[in-house]
Amino acid sequence: MADFEDLQDGKNFYLDVPQTSPAFGLKGCGSLEWGMKNRLARIFDPSDGHTLMLAIDHGYFQGPTTGLERIDVVIPPLIPFADALMLTRGTLRSTISAEMQKPAVLRVSGGQSILKELSNELVAVDIDDALRLNASALAVQVYIGGVHEHESIRNLSQVTNAGNRYGIPTLAVTGVGKELTRDARYLGLATRICAEMGAHVVKTYFCERNFERVAAGCPVPLVIAGGKKLPEFEALQMAYRAIQEGAAGVDMGRNIFQCEDPVAMVQAVRSVVHGKESAAQAYDLFHTLKASRRTSEHV
């Protein structure tokens, strides 16, 4: 118990200073509960509202993806430069150190492989396990226009409802089948539906024309997918344009871990997302870091 002897009355009440509520600058998230905001603030840097997420969840339907054959070897050197990891519970438990201080965006949908219809997913991780893993967000795939569109929207609703009970935000990932065009009209439809259904963050693809309309029409933060492996400059240019046109960050995987020098590339991408570097400046940084690393390896 507190020592009641010599107990003094409070005196610094700052009567001339009205109490203010701290603002929360992340788009569309100002009215969320404290726990939601705190988890989102771990994923998105509060200084600029941006995030560099490292996507390493490809194995949940692709198996041992090129560059991720040994996650325990290739991913730890990249973690210091990412703001968050997007991964499965199997990877998190088996290969990621519990001493890691970066937030985990946990893939919770699944149920199919590249050999089957990709849109046929279910909710594969329940909220209790997500809590045990200290997840900062729950990621679920949504296939607007896909064969199993309705089921995927139901999965999003189920995950969002469960996360809301415990203050864990939901990241909706817009899956695009081969038969759908990744243009602004489609992406605008898909991202808006995800947000309207309650997703707190939406991950989608970048499109060359009118991406700013996609971002403006989505009332919550958009994070772009890295997509297929591109030449380094093209990947950096895509990230730069996305940020300039309204994205709150990138969730990049293959364009980092399949790169010739993933450690240099993740730092180059970070310089675009957080350092406001142009694609050309980031590309120069990539080559400088790659050369420096090669020199140090031969010393």
Buried (B, 14 or more C-beta within 10 A) or exposed (E): EEEEEEEEEEEEEEEEEEEEEEEBEBBEBEEBEEEBBEBBBBBBBEEBBBBBBBBBBBBBBEEEBEBBEEBEEBBEEBBEBBBBBBBBBEBBEEBBEEEEEBBBBBBBBBBBEEEEEBBBBBBBBEBEBBEEBEBBBBBBBBBBBBBBBEBBBBBBBBBBEBBBEBBBBBBBBBBBEEEBEBBBEBBBBBBBBBBEBBBBBBBBBBBEEBBBBBBEBBEBBBBBBBBEBBEBBEBBBBBBBBBEBBBBBBBBBBBBBBBEBBBBBBBBBBBBBBEEBBBEBBBBBBEEBBEEEEEEEEE
